[in-house]
Amino acid sequence: MSNRIRGITLLELLVALAIAGIVLSMGLPQWGRWMAERDLRDRADALLHALDRARSEAVKRGVRVDVCPAAGGECPGLPAAWEGGWTIVAAPVAGSDAPATVIAREPAARRGITIRGNRPVADYVSYTSLGYARRIDGALQMGTFATCRTGYKLRKVILANSGRARVEQTTEDCP
């Protein structure tokens, strides 16, 4: 019986490292692009889920629930960039002295992602106790959030007049 120790030679190791280097050099740029696209998709999905949750909480609690950009200060407040994160806030029950209840907070997006709402949803989204999206003054509230990153395709979060939201990937390039 032979008691030789088997292993790999230096030449075999160098060839394997060269092949691994070639594979990595081809795959890493695509990996970075895939991660950036994933971040953009995740931001749009997070906003969609926040709107769905706010609607659900409004119906469950029987009070108005608002979703506001975190940078805007008060909820509802001044128009602000949504990429800074957002807050879901339930109004106090009518006749109560209790303050508004913060249901959830979403942290800021990664650098390079922008989220802008058109005029009806630029400063806040508010749901009534029946689950309809209505402005504080009672006007119908529907609109579109544009989720963007330079060099990628625009993703839209669309709020319908029923209060339901959906995500749509467009063929438009982000500026």
N, C-alpha and C positions, 0 to 999 in steps of 0.2 A: 504494500500500500504506500501511496505517495503522501507525504505530509507537507506538500507545497502550499503556501498561502496564496490564494488567488486574489486578484485585485485588478485595478485598471492601470494602464501605463500613462505616462505623462502625455504622450501623443494623443491617446484616446480622450484624455481630459481636455486638452486644448481644442480638439475638434468639437467636443460637446459644448464647450464654452463659446466657441465661434458660432455654432448653430443657434445657441440660446441668445447670443447677442444680436444676430440677424433677426430672429423672430421678435425679440423685444423691440428692436428699432422700428420694425414695421407695425407693431401693435400699440405701442405707447401713445402715439398721436391720436389714434382712433379711440383709445381708452379715455383720454382727456376730453375729447369731443363728446363721447357718450356720457361721461359724468356731468358735463355742463348741460347737456340736453335733459338729463335726469333731474338736475337741480331746478331747471325751468319748469319741467312737468310737475315736480313735487310742489313748487310754489303755487301753481295754478290749482292743483288738487287740494292743497291745504286751504286755500281761499274758498273753494267749492264746499269743502267739508265744514268750514266755519259758518258759511251761510246756511247750509243744511242744519247744522246744530242749533244755530240761533232761531231758525224757524221752528224746529222741534221744541226748543225750550220755551218759546213764546206760547205755543199751543199747550204744552204741559203745565206751565205756571199760570197761564191765563192773564199775562201782562205783556206789555210791549218789551221787546228785546232788540237792542241795537248792536251793530257791528261797526266799529270805528277804527280808523287808522291810529296806531299808538302815538304817532308824532303829533296828532291833532290836539292833544290835551284832553279837554272834556269830551264827553260822548253824548250826543253828537256835537261836533265842534267845527272848526275851520277845515276847509279842504287841505289834505296833506297827502304825502306819498305813502301808498300802501305797502311799499317794500320795507318800510321801517317796522313792520309787524302790525298787529291789530288786536283789539280787545272786544270780547263779547260781554255786554252789560245788560242785565235785566232791570227794568224800572221797578221801583217799589210798588207794592200793592196799593191801590187807591185808598186814601184815608189813613195810610200808615206814615209814621214819622221815620221809618227805617230808611237808610241810604240805599242807593242803587247797589245791586249785587254784581260783582265781577264773576262771570261764569268761567271764562277762559282767556288766556293771553297767548298770542302767537309771536315768537321771536322774529327779529328782522331777517330778511332774505340775505343770501350770500352776495358779496360784492359783484356788481355787474348786472344784476337782475333789477328791472324796474316793473312796477305795477301801478297803472294809472286807470282810474275810473272816469267815464265820461260824466257830464254835468249831473245827471240824476243820482249818481252813486259816488261822486268824487269825495264827498265829506262823510257820508255814513250810509248804512243800509239799516232800515228799521222794519221789524215785523210786528204786526198786530197780534192780539191773542187768538185770532182766527187763522194765522199763518200767512196772511197777505203782506206783501212788501208795500208799505205806505210811508210817505214822508211824515214828519211830525205834524205838518199842517193838514194831513189827510189826503194829499195828492198821491196819485198812482206813482209808484217808484219801480222803474225797470231801467236797465242799462247794461253796459259792457265794461269789463275790466280788461285792459290789455296787459298781458304778462310778456315781457320782452327781455332779450339779451342780444346785444349786437352780434350779427353774423348768424343768427338762428331764426327759425320760423316763429312767428307770432302765435301765441296761445291766447284765446279769449275765454273769459268766464262770463257767461251771459245770464243775467237775472231776468226772468220772464215776468209778465204781469201777474201771474198766479203766485209768485213768490218762490218758485222753483228755480234752481240754477243748474247750469250745465257747462262743461268745458268743450271748447271747439279748437282743434288745431287748424290753422289756416295755411295757405300757401304764400302768404305775405312775408316778406323778409323784415326783420326788425331793423330799425335805423341804426 
